[in-house]
Amino acid sequence: MRIISWNINSLRLRLPLLKQLVELANPDILCLQETKVPDPLFPRSEIELLGFHNCLFKGMKSYNGVCILSKYPLGYHVSNTIQWCGKSDCRHISVQFNYKNKKINLHNFYIPAGGDEPDPTINPKFKHKLDFLTETKEWFSQNKETSSILVGDFNIAPLENDVWNHKQLLKIVSHTPIETEKLNQWLHTGYIDAMREIIPPHEKLYTWWSYRNRNWEKSNRGRRLDHLWISPDLRSHLKTIQVFKEARNWDKPSDHVPIMLELK
């Protein structure tokens, strides 16, 4: 089973790139973030032409938005009852489905970016991000799941080699110690960082390169903001992890690249 997570940064704008990705990777399930499309305008017919006839989506105009697209039937849609931080801002969608007689829980998250100033007393966006992480950690602590997969754009690069310069970015939002600590607390509620199971922590690993950097590939000032987590019972099924870095060079690309989890 191949599951791809991608912050597509506008689904309708990048439908041609989605088609390119499907032809390249042949995924079974796609989890997209920042779809930026309200539900009535979701391009379902175009998605079905790509082979994904089972779609769950939650979106709004111009901002945020998440969806799960599957070649397999999707079961109980569970996340509509969760309003993180009391907001209906389309940052989480989840489902439970059956795969070869095994029940799988799948969560797709788009965590708040947090703005520019890493001080919750003067930056409400950063406070929202920290509150979001606190609430998710508490929810997953109280709702233990097995055979669970959690993916998405977490907007945090937690490890030293998840950023191009650890010391320089310690005071930059996405790599501050408080964000890293909160993300690790959530991870330790019952998940494994699947990407770092395959690609060891001493190796540099990025999934995002800023639009501000014209020659992004030469400077390579990246961050690993996108993640794939699995519950421990799925560790023995973990086959491969793939980062589609080439997608950053596609026509009108997202600043994030797709990442794939393959389970055997």
PyMOL commands that set and color helices and strands:
alter all, ss='L'
color gray80, all
select helices_A, chain A and resi 15-25+39-41+44-49+79-81+84-86+124-142+160-162+166-169+177-187+194-198+216-219+232-237+245-249
alter helices_A, ss='H'
color red, helices_A
select strands_A, chain A and resi 2-7+29-33+54-58+66-70+76-77+92-99+102-110+148-153+192-193+208-209+222-223+226-230+238-243+259-263
alter strands_A, ss='S'
color yellow, strands_A
deselect
rebuild
show_as cartoon
